[in-house]
Each structure stands twice: as C-alpha cells, then as structure tokens.
C-alpha cells in the first residue's frame, strides 16, 4: 500500500472510532504474518476489526482502552518514526502504526510495523 492509501484507511478507521463514547481493543489473533485487532464498546461483540499484514514488529499489550475524543490510530512520521526505526531496525517499506491507549504514560504507544492495513466494520 502506498502512503496515501494507508492515510485514507487510517482516517476511515479513526472516523468510525471517534463516533463512539469509548473503545476497547484486543489482539484477537496473530497467525502467519497477519495480526487482527478487534475493538468496540464490548470486546464480546466487537464493532471493528483491523487487519495488519506483512508484520515486522509488534509492541503492545493484549488489551487496552482508548479515549475516542482524540486520534486513536496514527502512522508515525518524523522523529518518532526515526526513533522506532533505529531502535528496532525496521525493514524498508514497513510503516509504523501507533494506537494511543488510555491509562498509560504519554510516551507509550501500541506499536505495529506492517506493510498493509485494512478493516472490517462488524456492526452496522
């Protein structure tokens, strides 16, 4: 995926999430080279699943909460991206995605380095 496609997908995901009062997330599965994160008001009946493919790196708890009044998912750029790239030697063409969880220090993020991201809305 090119950066424009990724940014458009991330914007669509954030637009869906920000219309909720809160959102909880969990790692649903990691099989092969695909990581599935589900989220919603209830993890028993999730509202969305976000699929990351061609994974290089993950650094995140198995479950977390988010404040939907802010941006929940971003693609890192600039100094923050450079720091992760240097620390973990992220391979070329992998983008670094960051979920911003609630109840963690401001410098903490749920990090995923992957080449592709997509999503499915599970509830209308």
SVG drawing of the C-alpha trace seen along z (x, -y; Angstrom):
<svg xmlns="http://www.w3.org/2000/svg" viewBox="-26 -15 45 34">
<polyline fill="none" stroke="black" stroke-width="0.4" points="0.0,0.0 1.2,-3.5 1.2,-6.2 -1.9,-7.9 -3.9,-4.7 -2.7,-4.0 -3.6,-7.5 -7.0,-7.2 -7.6,-3.8 -6.4,-5.2 -8.6,-8.2 -11.7,-6.0 -10.9,-3.9 -10.5,-6.9 -13.7,-8.5 -15.6,-5.3 -14.0,-5.1 -14.5,-8.8 -18.3,-8.4 -18.2,-6.1 -18.3,-7.0 -15.3,-4.8 -13.4,-1.9 -11.7,1.1 -9.2,3.1 -7.7,6.6 -5.4,8.6 -7.7,11.3 -5.2,13.3 -1.7,13.4 -1.3,16.1 1.4,16.3 2.1,12.7 -1.3,11.3 -2.3,9.5 -6.0,9.0 -7.0,6.3 -10.7,6.1 -12.3,3.2 -15.6,1.9 -17.8,0.9 -17.7,4.6 -14.9,7.0 -17.5,9.8 -19.3,8.2 -16.7,6.0 -17.6,3.2 -14.5,3.3 -11.6,5.5 -8.3,4.0 -6.1,6.3 -2.3,5.7 -0.4,7.7 3.3,8.4 4.2,7.7 7.8,6.8 7.3,5.7 4.6,5.6 4.9,4.0 1.6,3.8 -0.5,5.2 -3.1,7.8 -5.9,5.5 -6.2,1.7 -8.7,-1.1 -8.8,-4.3 -10.1,-7.8 -12.2,-8.4 -12.1,-12.2 -8.6,-12.1 -6.9,-10.3 -6.7,-6.6 -4.5,-5.3 -1.7,-7.1 1.1,-6.3 4.3,-7.6 6.4,-10.1 9.4,-12.3 11.5,-11.9 9.1,-9.4 9.3,-7.1 13.1,-7.5 13.5,-6.6 11.5,-3.3 13.2,-2.6 16.7,-2.9 15.8,-1.1 14.2,1.9 15.9,1.8 12.5,1.8 12.8,3.1 12.2,0.9 8.5,0.4 7.1,1.2 5.0,-1.6 4.9,-2.1 1.3,-2.3 0.6,-3.5 -2.6,-3.1 -2.8,-5.7 -4.1,-3.9 -5.7,-5.4 -4.2,-5.0 -0.6,-4.7 2.2,-7.3 2.0,-9.9 5.2,-8.5 3.7,-4.9 2.0,-3.6 0.8,-0.3 3.3,0.1 2.8,2.3 5.2,2.2 3.5,3.6 3.2,3.1 -0.6,3.2 -3.7,2.4 -7.4,2.9 -10.5,3.1 -14.0,4.6 -17.0,3.0 -18.6,5.8 -21.7,3.9 -23.8,1.5"/>
</svg>
